[in-house]
Amino acid sequence: MCAETPDYKATLNLPQTDFPMRAGLPKREPDWLARWEEIGIYDRLREQAQGRQPFTLHDGPPYANGHLHIGHALNKILKDMVVRSQQMMGRDARYIPGWDCHGLPIEWKIEEQYRAKGMDKDKVDIVDFRQECRKFAEGWIDVQRDEFKRLGITGKWDKPYLTMDFRAERIIAEEFQKFLMSGVLYQGSKPVMWSPIEKTALAEAEVEYHDKESFTVWVKFRVAGIDGTDALTDHLLDLHGEEGYAAAVQALAEDFRDTSVVIWTTTPWTIPSNRGVVYGEDIAYGLYEVTDTPEECWARVGEKFILADKLAGDVMARARLQDGQWRRVRGVGAVELSCLTLLHPLAGAQDAGGEWNPPRDFRAADFVTDEEGTGFVHCAPSHGMEEYELYRGLGMLDQVITYNVLDDGSFRPDLPFFGGTHILDRKGKEGNANKAVIDKLVEVGGLLARGKIKHSYPHSWRSKAPVIYRNTPQWFAAIDRAVGDGQDEYGTTIRERALRSIDELVTWTPKTGRNRLYSMIEARPDWVLSRQRAWGVPLTCFVKKGAQPTDSEYLLRNAEVNARILAAFEAEGADAWYKDGAKERFLGGIVEPAEWEKVGDILDVWFDSGSTHAFVLRDRVDGSEDGMADLYLEGTDQHRGWFHSSMLQACGTIGHAPYRGVLTHGFTLDEKGNKMSKSLGNTIAPEDVTRQYGADILRLWVAQADYTADLRIGPEILKGVADGYRRLRNTMRFMLGALTHFSEADRVDPSEMPELERWVLHRLAELDHKVKTGYDAYDFQGVFQQIFNFCTLDLSAFYFDIRKDALYCDGDTARRRAARSVMDLLFHRLTTWLAPVLVFTMEDVWLSRFPGDGDSVHLHDMPDTPADWLNEPLAAKWADVRRARRVVTAALEVQRADKAIGASLEAAPVVHVRDEATLEALRSVNFADICITSDIVLSGDPRPAEAFRMPEVDDIGVVFERAEGAKCQRCWKILPDVGRHAHPGTCKRCSEALG
């Protein structure tokens, strides 16, 4: 610049904004949280949304017993994005957060505290114990509430729902009473998953599967003899005739002398409870004889075994018998098997007191296969559902059910040989019961082989200890029994109602969720409602003394009694059930208290959470008008958890699902796709992310990910998210700077705008539809990708790049006013479109422009976008313009890389365009401004050989030429007229702008 030329920088309309380049989210986000609390933003939204169509997302309650993990953050952020987007699209979107407060994890913690003090929990007054549990839950609720709020989650935090609130406990009891009164409640004794460590039954949702090393044994059930049957007689007569019948019977007896049927099991501890052996009618069996034995082998020469042919070789190898040391004598048919009598391997054992002497039942069953094992299955119906169902169907349960295993997983003290041994020790590790059983089998000659196997095995998700199947009296909800409530639109049984609701009432996101829940409910057994613990809502029912569970008068069904119980729970909570004199209080004057016993079990906590629709959606004034939720949103594990229990519970009380929509998300993994584990050191705590980056980065990670699959997170992924955030933030900052002092007087009607601005409005109209449709479909990844690509490609790299010159250098021109008008329209849409995701950043953007007291971007809806902004012909034309621009900018980049030019304004390229329509389109716009060159020449002549071209744009070639003239000292364009105007060193446009 010449010395006499003024410095024109101060005359430019440079961006002015206090919106910082660096976000500083970790320090600044708490201030916005405090501001939202001060202005009462959630309640203000409810006030201004009155009369709108309601939208209710019902919160699946987290458990109040520890700090949040990244899975909690994912879940709550997704919920918050749903609620905020629905609110800003014009609905009354309500969100009442809640907590699951009852149950074993809390009870277990209090027990640990007692044990540490040397106290016996069972000697503590139960009401005092429950009060300790309540205080523990209250403390963690306060902690988790603050942690959730720190993530920017909006909701009714000052009045959440708690399953331990007195009102909630009353309604849970009332929901249970509906099961009682409708006839689906019954007491039964069947094998249930049982935690010996926690001394309670577990539901499938409370169980997780981990690898476990188990003992495995091959056990011999001796053939005691042959019982002649009509089928066997007919079989032998058909084969041998009357003259050979006697000899055939004698030969059969000889064949099966010193013979055993061999079973295989991974639970040796169930052998003392064996009541039978079953085989498959369609399986090929053979009689196998030992001809030689090596050392250390439990088989004897001449001993015979019946085995499935397909598995015989493997069994003999397990018994350490090699080829040549055993032979197949002949096949054994189902008719022959049906006539055999078997003895328990401990039958006749000394000092057994005849415990196992009776013959074992031996019959066919359709669940036996020859895929593994021996082709035979030992039956302990007290410890296996398939065996239980088999003998229940036969009407033989009273003959086969045992009660050998106590609630702590030990054998009853008077059980010969094994009394007092434990399946698991107190820490959940292998106890001494399996070894005791195996050792005894070896001693009596009942073992053929043993080993160990690693397999997937059920564990309690709370104690992490293995569980067992144990027959014990429990309370069940019959899901195939007609519910006597008259609500039969979706069916008469709980199962029918659930399956029809899944298909006819509920929308599934993703759709695969439907198949998963449908198959689970289609195959599930009756619901085990009872738990043998203390901290929860009791089963508020009474049973008749001396009556049997099958008797019609066994359960007390009395509306007056029920009402008394509910009134007490409303006033005092469920502790009222445990106070002295409770039975007389509830029954006195209605029935004779001495004739009834109060049930001592508590409800499955899944019944608690499954009932939340009743005391949140139905009961609260801010719940749901029809008692149903528009959406339940949880992880995929809740198909067997909360989605499942809520469906069953509601189908038993209101006749259908409590939700119209279900959304499921995946689990969180580390960057390598591994499951997060404290022991591996690969966990990411939400608190750590907010401390380093801010909650908006965590929210952006959620929005960018495909939540329908498992989501990866780690330091490198978060760095990438933060980089994308900065690019988006810069877009917003540019708009804020360009809109300084913009007023309604500056606004230009879209009909009067240049084509470039009208193209931006077209893109806005397109995007508005995609954003709102995406939000309605909960497609946050799709919404964010659309907005981000628009901001980075259409705006920052194209529109803003082009219009910087007009915004900075024009005077009060129609072009500049139009650009700023578009910026204003962009601002209102982008801030509200992004507010459900970047709750803090968009508040920062909004308040940087509109700093009024009590205002917030979250109090505003997404603006309606006029349909007439759509202009497909204009969009098609500008697609051609942008295509040509890409060739020019690529050609100039080559020159810049070769150091031929420093900036694109030094160029005035010649652009050869073969297509006449494209050439006409380029001539109709200021293509030099669009390419950010000082000049440009458009030509329809054939492109020269030296012209730059791109393979994908074959009809355009660019020949580089330098711009002619002098450099304008204000706008830096190189033009021939620079220096010929009133202001030194300027072009005509800049001189006029200076006045």
Secondary structure, 3 states (H helix, E strand, C coil): CCCCCCCCHHHCCCCCCCCCCCCCHHHHHHHHHHHHHHHCHHHHHHHHCCCCCEEEEECCCCECCCCCCHHHHHHHHHHHHHHHHHHHCCCEEEEECEEECCCHHHHHHHHHHHHHCCCCHHHCCHHHHHHHHHHHHHHHHHHHHHHHHHCCCCCCCCCCEECCCHHHHHHHHHHHHHHHHHCCEEEEEEEEEEECCCCEECCHHHEEEEEEEEEEEEEEEEEEEECCCHHHHHHHHHHHHHHHHHHHHHHHHHHCCCEEEEEEECCHHHHHHCCEEEECCCCCEEEEEECCCCCCCCCCCCCEEEEEHHHHHHHHHHCCCCCCCEEEEEEECHHHHHCEEEECCCCCCCCCCCCCCCCEEEEECCCCCCCCCCCEEEECCCCCHHHHHHHHHCCCHHHHCCCCECCCCEECCCCCCCCCCECECCCCCECCHHHHHHHHHHHCCCEEEEEEEEEEEEEECCCCCECEEEEEEEEEECCCCCCCCCCCCCCCCHHHHHHHHHHHCCEEECCHHHHHHHHHHHHCCCEECEECCCCCCECCCEEECCCCCCCCCCECCCHHHHHHHHHHHHHHCHHHHHCCCHHHHHHCCCCCHHHEEECCCEECHHHHHHCHHHHHHHCCCCCCCCCCECEEEEEHHHHCCHHHHHHHHHHHHCCCCCECEEEEECCEECCCCCECCCCCCCCCCHHHHHHHCCHHHHHHHHHHCCCCCCEECCHHHHHHHHHHHHHHHHHHHHHHHHCCCCCHHHCCCHHHCCHHHHHHHHHHHHHHHHHHHHHHCCCHHHHHHHHHHHHHHHHHHHHHHHHHHHHHHCCCCHHHHHHHHHHHHHHHHHHHHHCCCCHHHHHHHHHHHCCCCCCCHHHCCCCCCCHHHCCHHHHHHHHHHHHHHHHHHHHHHHHHHCCCCCCHHHECCEEEECCHHHHHHHHCCCHHHHHCCCCCEEECCCCCCCCEEECCEEEEEEECCECCCEECCCCCCEECCCCCCCCCCCCHHHHHHHC
